Structure formats: C-alpha cells, structure tokens
Amino acid sequence: MNADPGWMQAAQQLQKNLQGSFEKAMAAFLPGQVPVAPSLLAQTVPNAQAMAGVHIDPAKLLEIQQDYVHEASALWNATLTLGAKAAPVTDRRFASEAWNANPLSHFAAATYLLNAKALSALAQAVEGDDKTRARVRFAVEQWLAASAPSNFLALNADAQKRALDTQGQSLTQGLHNLMGDIKQGHLSMTDESVFEVGRNVATTEGAVVFENEFFQLLEYKPLTAKVYEKPFLLVPPCINKYYILDLQPDNSLIRYLVAQGHRTFVVSWRNPDESMHDKTWDDYIEQAAIQAIHVVREISGAPTINTLGFCVGGTILGTALAVLAGRGDKAVSSVTFLTALLDFRDTGVLDVFIDENAVRLRETQMGQHGMLRGQDLASTFSFLRPNDLVWNYVVENYLKGEKPPAFDLLYWNSDSTNLPGPFYAWYLRNTYHENNLAKPGKVTVCGQKIDLRKIDIPAYIYGSREDHIVPVGGAYASTQLLSGKKRFVMGASGHIAGVINPPAKNKRCYWTNDKLPTSMDDWLKSAQEHPGSWWTDWSAWLKGQAGKLIAAPKSYGSRKYKVIEAAPGRYVKAKA
C-alpha cells in the first residue's frame, strides 16, 4: 500500500494526541512516574509509586508496559500497511461501517481500545485494600467511558457521515435535543412525550383508599370472583416510583398478583418537597410502612396480611417488621424480599461512594433538614453503567440528532424522586457504611431495638444474578438473618429486568435450592436451573401463605376508609 502523506501526517498527529491522553491518565494513576514516550515506559519500574494506599507490583507493571508497547507497534504497522483493510474493531461503539471505512477513524478507535486495555490492566493490578482497589477501577472505568472518541464530533466518523448525509440537519436537531435536555434538567433516555402516568403506564384499575403526608395507599379492583382471605401489600422503593411494578398490562407484577386472586394494595410514595425536609427514617417506618400494614388489615378485616418489599422498599419493610416483632405485633404472616438488602456487607459498586468522610458530609449538609434532589440520585445510578446510560445517549441524541425511542422502562427510570435529608443521612450511615441493621440491638427505630432475627415469618427472598445495585450475594445474606422458614430464588439478568419477567413472555430462567448454606457459592453448587420466569415459583409459594378463598369485595376500601380518587392517584404524578 502506498500511504498518502497527508493521511500519514494526520494519523501521526492523532496518535500523539491519543497517546498524550493515555499518558496523562497514567500520570494521574501513578503520579510523576509516566514519561512522555511509550518506549520509555519500562524506565518507570524502579520508582513505580502510586497514590496513598495504592501499589502495583513492579514486575506486573513492567509486563503491562511491555504488552502495551508491543501491541502499539503492531497496531501502527498494521495501519500503515493495510489502511482501510485493517481488521475492524469489535466494540459496539465503533461498529458502524463509517468507523472502519475511514482509516483515520479506525486508527482512533483502535488506539483508544488499546489504551483502555492497558489502563484497565493497571486498575486490575492495583494492590491494596478492597475499597481502594474498587475505587481505582471505578475511576478508570469512568474516565475511559468519557474519553471514548465516539463521544466527540471531531472523531466520530458515524456522526460526521450523518451530518453530511442530512446536509447538517442532524447537527441542528442534536443542538435542539441538547437545549431541550438542558431545559428539562436531565439527559433524555426515551421519548418522554409518549408516556403519561395513568394513561399508558400505571393503568391497572384501582383507587386511593388512604393517604397521609408520606404515601397514598392504592387498592386494585379484583379480576377474579374469589380472592384469598389474606390481602397482599407491596412496598416499593421510595427512591423510585411504584409503577415499575405496573408499567404495561403484559408486564405488570401488580396485575399478575390481582389475576392470581390476591386482594392487592400498593404504597405509592409521595415525592417529597420542602415541607418534608426534616422527615426521618423513623417517620418512614412508623407513618408509612407500619401505617400501611395496619390500614390494609383494617380495610380487609383479615387478622394478618402478606407483604412484599422491593429494593429500598425491602429494607424499609424489613425494619418495620423488626419493629413490629419487638412490639409483639403479629400483623404480617409472610414477607417477600425482591432484590433487597438487609445485610449490607456486600453492596457492590455502590460501596465506592461510601466512607466516613462522605457520610459526615451528608450529615452536615442535610442530617437535620434538607433534601436530596432526585436528579442527583438518578445521575449516580446512571453512571454505574456510563456507556449504556449516559454516553450512548450523548452520542445518539446530540452528535447524531436522533430522537430517543419510546421505552416505558426508561421513562420510569427518568421519573426521579427526592428524599428528605435526615432520612437519607440515617440510611447512609446505618446501612451502607456501618451495616447496623444487621447487628442485633445496635440501632433503635421507633422506640424498638432492631433485631432482624425476631422476624420469624415465612420469607421468599429473590436476587438477580447480574444485579449491579443489589448484588445477588447481598440479597442471599438475608437468609442468614431471618428466623422463619425461608426460600431463596435467583433469577437471570439485572436489578429491574430480572424482577420484571412475566411468565407469558417465556424469557430467561431462574435457580432454586431448598437448602440454605451459609455461603451463596455453596448454594449455587447444588442449585437447579429452571426455564422461564421465577414468578410461577413465587406464585406457588404465595398461594400457600394466602389462606382460603373468599368472595371478592364489590367495592374499594371500607366504611372507615373511603375512596379518595382513582388510581394511580396524585402522588405518583408529582415531579421532582
């Protein structure tokens, strides 16, 4: 191949620019130790020092450096000799034909991936305590995601081709999309104009039968002539809105429960405003979770009820059940925990955000009063998967001028909620930081010493295998805390997709094991895999907890608790 001198000059300059970025990143990683030229990397070994608490074995560092130099040389030679015929890059960010048809763009992508591989290897090689190593890996992952050439119009061949093909209209639309997102205050993941709560999401028929300043209680219309005598109460996370459990009729967990013959009630949390700036964890336990349990029991007339807690809702419900157990209150006869933490020893990637300084800062800012804004929390969760939930939309929405497709799950994900500062500060310290809920008698909530061992009712505990928010091992840890008869089930996929898996779609699989050894790894060794949805297993278990069948009620609420408004109610429609 006779390389064009102009192209070679541009490629050499691009190599210098990308190499410069790599060296700056390495300099931040190992301060003061990375020379300018990659060929001199080996000279850093004798003096390789890292930031406080971080160290890389010199032999491992030398190996990474030598591998990098070797692969960089091979890439440069292949680019010069093969040009556009070089092997295409396989990363999906650079998968379009435009990236591989343009030698300069192909080289930019390949060099970025080489640098990313080296930096990731450095992050994996860090020695030190687990939290330090996790923080280094997280920081490197964030930097790599943000610095990808696909994120920049000057380097994104696909976006440049789109601009040429549309005579600049894609750039105009991209700017329009950007201004719209600035106005609404968050990055658009879906076409939010398509959805409306109560019209095409959260549509299961029901009514609000109770409300206070913390929540509305929704009761759903029976779909069967008879219902089980024990009603069912769902406590969703207060950091999100409840309708993740009722997106569409064909994937609604709420509708599924109603169709199975359960008289179903749901807590719909209020989206806090400044009037709730001083509300505490105790307030949410006493005036929300426990209040909802007692109202459901009063409305139904049943001596006991069945309950479910999802994510943070599970932590709230577990705390409430421990309070009730301390009081000798037997209002609840069974509990289901979906991707919920009671023991916070294994919190996954979220642990990188939590230490004493971070917790003290939040306590100083909002420990007595204040508000954690919903968008701050939503952004944190998005950056746990930056390529999928941040930069993908930056590229599609702004650089390519695409309108994001309509997707109910992402609409829900963007519908953020606030949290009262004192509630949030208590939660951070006593769960993620100090794991006090799992320590018998360590904390007092609503006047009761919390001892989760006193929860001696049947419990169904579910964890998702690929959950990055509630690691499956963290979900499994609840089996070692509770005293009643327990069943643990693991489903495929992640925090949301694993939970919202209706049987009719016949997707994914789940695992069961009647034995509950101390270790999750030991549980897996003899777990049995089943095709399809875990909902069917749960339904069979729940039927055994629900009592006899009785005539379905002909109206909502009771003489004391009258209908306030139709479901989904006002609270769920309030924006953060």
N, C-alpha and C positions, 0 to 999 in steps of 0.2 A: 504494500500500500504506500502510495506517495502522499504523505501527510501534507495538508495545506498549512503553510507557515503561519497564516493568521489564526487558524484554528488552534495550532500548537501553542502559539503565544497566549491565547485566551485560556487554554486548558492549564498551561503552566501557572498563570496568574490565579486561576481558580484553585488549583492545588495548593498554592501558597496561602490563599485566604482560608480554605478549609483546614489546612494544616495548622494555621495560626489559631483557629478556633479550638482545635484539638489540644494544642499546646497550652492555651490559656486555661482550658478545663483541667488539664493535668496539673498545671501550676496551682490551681485552686485546690486540687485534690492532694498534691504533695507540695506544699508551699516552698518556693525558692529552689526546687530541685529539678525542674524540667528545662533543658537547654532549647535553643531555637530549632536546631536541625534534628530531624528524626534519627539521622545516622549517628548522632552523639548521645542517644538515649541511654545507651549502656553505661556511660560515664556517671550516671546518677546513682548507680547501685551503692557505692561505698558510703554515700552520705544520705541515702534514702530515709527521710523522716516524714512523718505525717502530722496532721493536726493532732491536738491533745487527745489522747485515748485511742489513736488510730496508728496502726503499724502494718506494713506489708513485708513479708519475708523477702530479703534481698534476692534470693535465688528465684522466687516466684516472680518478682518484679522484672528480673533480667529475662526470664522466659517470655513474659508478656511483651517486653520491649523487642526482643529478637523476632518473635512471631509477627509483631506489627511491621517491623522494617522489612521482613521477608515478603509479607503479603502486600505491603505498599509498593514494593518494587515490582512484584508480579502484576499488580493492577496497572501500574504505569506502563509497563512493557506491553501488556495485552491491549491497552487503549491505543498506544501508538501503532501497533502492528495490525490490529483488527478494526479499530474505529467503531463504526455503527454495527459491525458484525460481532462485536464482543458479546459474551453471554449476558442475557438480560438479567437485571436484578429481580429478585423474587418478592421483596417486601411489597405489600399491597398498596402502600403509599406511592409507589413508583411503578405500578403495574400497567399503566396505560401505554399504548403504542407510542405516544408522543415522547415519553421519557427515554425509551430505548432507541427511537429513530434519530434522536439528536445526540451526537457523540458527547457534546459538552454537558448536556443534562444527564446522560447516562454516567458520565465520569463523576459528576457532582453527587449523584445518588450513591454510586459505588464507594466513593471516598467517605461519604457520611457514614455508610453502614460499616465500613472498616474501622473508622474512628469510634463508632458506637460499640462495636465488638470489643475493642481494646479497653475503652472506659468501663464497660460492663465487667470485663475480666478483672480490672483493677478493683472495682467495687466488691466483687465476689472474693477477692484475695485479701481484703482488709482483715486484720486481726484485732481483737478487742472484745468488749462485752457485746451482748446480743443487740442491745438498743443502739449502741453506736454504729455497729455494722449495718443494722436495718436503716438507720438514718442516712448513712453514706449511700447505700443502694438506692434509697428513695430519692435523694437529691440528684444523684446521677441520672436516674430514670426521668426525672422531671426536666433536667437540662437537655437530655437527649431528645425528648419529645418536643420540646420547644424550639430546638435548633435545627430540626429537620429541614432540608432545602425545600421540601414541598410546602412549607409554611410561608414562603416568601415569593412574591410575584416575580421578582428578578431571576429566580432559579426554577420556578415551577413551570416546566415545559407544557404540561397539560393545560394549566390556566392561561398561558400565553397563546396556545393554539386556539383555545376557546375564545379569547379576545379577538384574534384575527378572524376566526370563522363568523363571529357575530358582529364584526365591524365595531368593536368596542362596547357593544350593548351589555355584555356580561360584566364589564368593569363598572358601568353605570349602575346596573342592578345590584352589584356587590356593594357599592357605596350606599345605595338606598337601603339594602339589608343591614349594613353596619349602623347607619343612622337610626334605623328602627329599633335595633337592639340596644343602642345607647339610650334611646328614649324609654324603652320598657325596663331597662336596668339589668338585663341578663341576656346571655347568648341563646339564640333560638335553636332548639334541637328538633322542633317539629313545627308544622303549620298550626299555630295555636288558634287561629281564627276558625278552624274547622270544628273545634270541640266546645261544648258548653255543659257544665255540670248540671245534671238533671234533665238534659235534653238527649244527649247521646253518650254520656258516661254517667255512672251512678244512677241508673234508671230502674233498678228493682223497686217494685211498688211497696210503699210503706208510709209511715207517719212519724212525726216527732211527738213523743208522749211525755217527755220530761226535759227540762233544761235548767241549768244554773250558769254561773259565770265561767265554768270550766268546760262544759260539754253539753251537747244535746244527745238524748237517748232516742235512737230510731228503732221502731218495731216494724217488721216486714209482714206483708199480707201472706197468709198460708197458701201454698199451692196444692195441698193435699186435704182430703176430707177429715183426716185424723192427724194429730200431732203427738209427739212424745210428751209425757207429762212434765219432764224436766226441761225448762227453757234453756236456750243457749245464748250466752253473752260473749261478744267479740270485743277485745280491747286492742285497737290498732296502735301503731306508734304515733306519739304526739309530734314527732319531728316531720311527719308527712300527713297527708290527708287520707281518710279511711277508704276512699273509693279505689285504691289499688286492689281492694277485695271485691270491687263491683265495677269493673271497667266496662265490659260488654256482657250481654246475656250469656254468650257462649264461653266466657272465661271467668265468670263471677263466682267466687267462692261463697259469697253470701247467697246468691240464688241457688247454688248447689245444695247448701245446707237446708234452705227452705224446701226445695224439691224433695229432699230426703225425709221430710216430715218433722223438722225441728222448728219450734217456735223461736224465731231468731231476733236478737236485739244487738245493736251495734253502738258503741261510743263514737260520736262524731265530735272531735275536739274543737274547741274554739281556737281561732287563730289569734293569739294574744296581741293586744295593743298596749299602749302606755298605762292604761288603767290596771293592768296586771303586772306591773313592773316589780312588785315585791312578793310575788307568789313563790312558794317553796315546794320542795319535794313532798313534804308532809301534806301540804294543801292538795296536791295532785292525788296522793294516796287516799286521803280521807274524803275529800269533797268530790272526787271523780271516780276512781276505781271502786272504792268501798260503797260510795253512794249509789253507783250504777248497779252493783250487785244487789243491794237492798231494795232498790226500786223495781228491778226485774222480778225479784222474789215476791214483792208485794203485788205487782200487777198480775202475775201468773197464779198466785196463791200456792205455789209449789214450796215445800219445805226447803228444798235445795235446788241449785242450778248447776249447769255445766258452763265452763268458761274457756276462752282462748285468748292468749296474748301473743302478738306478733312483734318481733324486733324489740324496740324500746318498750312497746306495749307489754311485752312479756316480762321485762324487768319490773315495770310498774305493777303488773298483776301479781308477780311473784312476791313483791314486797307487801302488797295488800293482803295476800293470802297468809303471809307470815304474821302480819299484824292481827288478822282475824284469828289465827291459830293461838296467838298469845292471849287473846281475849276469850278464848273458848267458844268462838262463833263458828258454827258448822254450816254456814250458808252455802258453801260450794262443795259439790260432791266429786268433781273431776276437773282437770285442767289440761289444756293443750298448749304447748310452747312451740311456736314456729320461729325458726332462726333467731332465737333469743338467748341472751347471756344472763346468767345468774352468778356464775363464777367467771371473773374477768382476768384470769391468768393468761388466757390465750385470746388476744384481741386483734391479732393480725396486723395489717399495715397501719391501722389507726393508732397503734402504740407509738409510732414515731412522733406524733404530735403532743404526747403527754409526758410531762415530767413536773417536778416540784415547782420550777420557775413558771412554767406555762399555767399550772393550776393556780398558783398565787396571783399571777397577773389577772386571770379571770375573776378570782375572788375580790381583788382590789377594784377591778372595773365594775363588777356587777353582783358581787356577793350579797349585798344588802338590797340593792334595787338596780334596775336597768333591763335591757332587752338584747338578746342575741338575735340579730336580724336573720330572717330565713335565707336570704340570698348568700350570706356568709357561710352558712352551714351547707347549702346546696353546692356552692363552689368547692368547698373542701371535699365533698363526696365525689364531685366530678373529676377533680384532679387525682383521685385514687386510680382512675383509668384515663389518663390525659389524652392518649391518642384516639380513643373511642368516643370520649365525652366532651372533649374540648377542641383539639386541633383539627379533627376531622370536620367539624362544623365551621371552624375558621376558614378552612380551605374551600369547602363547598359553598358556604354562604357568601363569603366576601371575595375570595380570589376568583371563583368561577361564576358567581352571581346566581347560584341555584337557590330555589325556594325549598326549604326542607320538606320532606313528605309528611303527610298526616299520620301520626302514630300515637294511639291513645296512651301507651305506657310512658312515652317521653313527654306527653302533655302533662300527665300526672307528676312526673319527675320534676317538671319546671314549675309546678304549682306549690311554691315553698311556703313554709310556716315559720313564724317567730317562736322564741322560747323565752320565758321570764328568766332574768339573770340569776336570781337566787336558786331557782330550780336547777338551772344548768350548772352552776358552780358546785352545788352539792353533788350532783350526778358525776361530774368530772372527778372530784376528789374521792368519793366513796365507792365508785365502781372502777373506772379505768385506771386511776392512779393507785389507790390503796386496796382495792378489792375487799372492802369492808363488809359488803352484803354477805359474802361467803364465809365470814368469820363469826361464829355463833356469839351473840351478845355484844358484838363490837359497836354497833350503832343502834340508836334508839329512833324509831319512827312512829309518830302519832302516839307517843307515850309507851310504846312497847319495845322491848329488846328484841332485835330481829334474829331469829334462828330458823333458817330455811329447813332444818331437819324436822321441824314441827309440822311441815306440810306433808300430811300422811294420806292424802287422797290419791286415787289413780291419776297417772300423768302420762300423756302422749307427747314425746319430745321429738321434734323434727329438725334436722340440719341439712343444708345443701352442700354437696361435695366441693363445689368451686366457689363458695361464698367468700368474697374478699372483705366483707363488713363484719359478719359473724362467722369466723372460721368454724368448720364442722366440729373440730375438736373442742372448741369453746362451747358449742351447743351440747355436745355429748357430756361435758363436765357436769351438767345439771343432774345427770343420772346418779352421780355420786353424792349429791346434796339432799335430794328429796327422799322422804321415808316411805311413801306409799308405793303401790305396785306400779312399775314403770315400763313403758315400751319406747324404744328408740328406733327411728327410721331415718335413713339417709336417702335423699333424692339427688338426681343428677342436676347439673347446671348451677346457677348462682343464686344470689340473695333474693331476687324477685322472680326470675324465670323458673327457678326450681320450685318455688311455692305456687305460683300461678300456672298450674299444669293440669287443666281439666281432662278427665278420662276420655271424653269423646274425641279428643284430638289424637289419642294413642301415641303420644310422644314421650321420649326419654325413658327412664327406668328408675327403680328405687331398690334399696337393700334393707333387709331385715335380719335380726338375730335375737332370739329370745333371751340369750344370755347377756349380761351387762358387766363385763370385767372392768377393772379399774382403768385400763388403757383403751383408748379409741383404736389404736393399732391392733390390739388383741381382738376387739370386737369385729374389726374388718376381716380378720383372718378366717373366721367361720361364718361371715355374713352371706346371705343368699340373695342373689340378684333376681329382680322381677321386671318384666317389661311393662311399660305404661306408667300411669300416674299413681303416686302414693295416696291420692285422695280416696281410692277404693279401700285401701288398707285402713285408713283413718276412719272412714265411714263405718266399716265393720266394727272397729273398736268402739266408736262413739255410740253405736246402737246398743252396745252392752252397758253403757253408762246412763242411758236416756230414760229408762223406766218404761212403763206400759203406754199404749196408745190411747188417747182420749179424743173427744170431738174437738175439732179446730175452733178457735174463737171466731165469732162472727163480727167482731169489731176490735179496734185498736185500744190499747190502754185499759183503763178501768174507771170505776166511778170516781175514784180519787185522782187518777192520772188521765186527764182527757187529752184529746188530740190538740196539739198546738198549731201544727202546719204539716203539709205533705212532705214526705222525704224527697230530696235529701236534706232539706232544711236550710236555714240561713247561714249557720256557722261554717259549713264546708265551702260556701261560695265567697267568703271573705278573703281578700288577697293580702299577702304580707306587705 
